[in-house]
């Protein structure tokens, strides 16, 4: 039975990191960051509410399809309003999947608390990719490799 996991927590609580690690351990699991989807919508900054709603609609469609094919989905997202949480749960039920919400909390005794970046999600995604995905060889690398 496929599983839909919502990692719900405030900024810098480790949602994206945990989602990535969790998905790596499950074949064909989808780690779906709705903020990254929103940043892929042209001119989203000028229409943040509409773009956010559209990104959620797209996410729900992707989630339903992925679950219907028997694969797990994990959604790292900070949600206060229960509407999208209910929609996620409905998508899981309709797909015959289990739904689990995990709430991440950072205690005041935490030794390292990062401040949220003022940058928009697409620059956050670029920083994450630069740390976790190997870069393509550069021309300078090719010269050194042929020596």
N, C-alpha and C positions, 0 to 999 in steps of 0.2 A: 504494500500500500504506500503510495507516494506521500510525502510530507511537505507541508507549507509552513515555514518558520518565519515569524515576524520578530526581528531583533529590534526592540523599541528602546530607545535611550537618548539622552541629551547629546549635544555636541561633544565630541572628543571622548565619548564613553567606550569606544572600541568596537562599535557596530560593524563598520566596514572591514576591519581587520578580522574580527571573529567570523563574519560571513565568508570572507575569502578562505580562511583556514578550514571552515566547515565544508564548503563546497569542494575544496581540493580532495577531501576524503571520501567523496561520494561520486561515483561515475555518472556523468551527464547532469549533475546538479547545476542549477542556474542560480547564481548570485545576482540579484536584480536590484540595482540602486535607482530608485525613482528620480532622485535629483540628477543623476547622470542622464537619464532619459529626457528629463525636462531641458537640460542644457543642450540637447541635440535638436531641439525645436528652434527653428530660425527666429531671431528677434524676441526670444522669450523674456529678456529683461524688460522690454517695453510692455509686455502683457503677462506679468508673472502669475496672476490668478488663473487666467485662461490656460496658459501653458502648463501650470501645475495640475489643473483638472484634466487636461488632455493627456499629460504624462501618466497620470493615475489610470485613466481609461486604457491607454496602451499597455501599461503594466498588467492590469487585470486580464486583458486579452492574452498577453504572453504567458502569464501564470496559468491560466485555464488550459491553454494549449500544452504547455510543458507538463503539467500534472496529468492531463488526459493521456499523454504518452508514457506515463508511469515513472517520471523522473521528479526528484525533489526540487523545491525552490526555497531560497532564503532571501528575505527582503530586509535589508538594514535601513530603518527609517525612524525618525523621531516623529511620533504621532501623539497628539493630545486629544484631537477630535476622534470620537469613536466611529464615525461614519466609514472611513476607509478601513478601519480594523474589521468592522462588520462585513464590508464588501470582500475583504480578503478571506474571512471565514466562510462566507457564502460561496466564493469561488472554489475553496477547498471541498466543501460539502458536495457541490454540484459535480466535481471531478472525482468524487470517491476518495479523496485524500484526507489525511488528518491535518488539523490546524493547531499550531502551538505558538503562543506569544511569549517571548522572553523579554523581560524588562531589565535593562542594565542600569545600575546605579553606581555612581562614583562617590565613595564616602569622603568626608572631610579629612580623614587620616591618610588618604591616598598619597604615596610618596611623589607621584608625578602626575600632574593634571595639566594637559595641554589647553591652551586657549583656542577657541574657535577661530578659524581663519576668516578674514573679511573677504577673501576672494570667493568668487562664485564657483559652483560645483565643477564646471569644466576645468578650471585650473587646479582644483582639488584632485580631480581624476588624473590630470597630467602628472601631478606630483606623485600620486599613488603608482601610476604606471612606471614612472621613472625609477621608483624604488623596487618594484616587484617584477617588472617585465624586462628581460635583457634588451638592450638597445641594438639596433642594426649596426653592422660594421661600418665604420667611417673610412674615408679614403686614406687617412693616416694609418688606420689599422691594417688596411690592405698592403700598404708599403711595408710595414713592419712584418707582416705575415709572409711576404715573399722573400725576405732576406735570408 
